[in-house]
Amino acid sequence: MRTIQSYIGALLILLAMWSCEKEGGLIVVSGFETSQLSSDVTDIILTADNQETPVLAFSWTESTLSLSDGTMKRPPPFPQ
């Protein structure tokens, strides 16, 4: 009896998963080029005299990301 209940339960789960439809289209993000990371100095010297000043700064080349669906917009909390 336990085996029959297990089969019925598995069948119901499979039917429930099969009945679900995938909604929405596939959105693809492109523009992931390799960026170049660089720093403004090669030698870092930390002393008590320069403890309040920034001694190292990094920068990288910016890449432009694009979406396959041009009607998609960014969510409100993210900067443009």
Secondary structure, 3 states (H helix, E strand, C coil): CHHHHHHHHHHHHHHHHHHCCCCCCCCCEECCCCCCEEECCCCCCCCCCCCCCCCCCEEECCCCCEECCCCCCCCCCCCC
